[in-house]
Amino acid sequence: MQRAEEKPGNKYFIYLRRILILAIFGLIHMQLQPGESLAVYSIFGLLLIPFFNLNKFINLVIGILLLIMVLYLDAKILTPLPYFILGLASAQFGMIFKFNRYKIWSVVALISGIISTIGWYLLEKVYVVPNFKLLRQKSEVSINHYAENVDHYHHLITIFSPFMSIFYASSLILLLNISWARKVLSPLKYYGSMALTNYIGQTLLIYLAISIFSGKHWTHVDTLWICVCVYVFQLLISTYWLKYFKLGPLEYIWKMATYMKKIKIIK
């Protein structure tokens, strides 16, 4: 919304067009990946509009209360809304310009890290395989309690995921305050700049891998290596692409459709 305010025209119309194009990308992507999130995010993006003009403290309180409610009810489908509101509040507080507050982020990383460690320990203790067919002993008891155990396990993931996310983000911010770490992690900025292209591109690359190795039995280790290869490939392509172009391919389409004008993409 801040960028929309800097452009000529009604900022709300610009924002709505941006959300609409995102939804279209999501609906197209859904044909390949039913579990995709862009269409869902676009819906919550619309619900975020009333919060744009609210006080930052009000948004912070509403975001925290909604997040607590969602975690308590285990309503995973609603989790984007409190995260979006908290993201808006953090922007209103200018958090993006306070990444050099080393002591504050150290405390945040420490607290969230302790809670995350507790979460990782509990999740390890109650781990449930993702598919019933993977159970080694399919006793009558395991059949009756498998679904219940899966729900319990996923509920724990929902509860601890905000703290793990905060720990991940705050640790990354602390690393970016170190010169050598900032240099090592610099390629990630190219990957993030092409987030939409890379997100949808992941699905296409996985489909390509499946078609090439059709009929192969996939183990968990195999899927891990596929993910690593896809990530490294996209990281290299993103870095190379943005040396010559200002935007990723889908980001370029998204921006042109949002502002309804031709945009120069070549540097």
Protein Blocks (a to p, Z undefined) as FASTA:
>chain_A
ZZmmmpgcjfklmmmmmmmmmmmmmmmmmmmmmmbcklmmmmmmmmmmmmmmpcfklmmm
mmmmmmmmmmmnopaklmmmmmmmmmmmmmmnommmmmmmmmlmmmmmmmmmmmmmmmmm
mmmmmgccfbfklpmblcfklmmmmmmmmmmmmmmmmmmmmmmmmmmmmmmmmmmmpmkl
mmmmmmmmmmmmmmmmmmmmmmmmmmmmmmmmgoiacdfklmmmmmmmmmmmmmmmmmmm
mmmbmbdfklmmmmmmmnopacdfbZZ
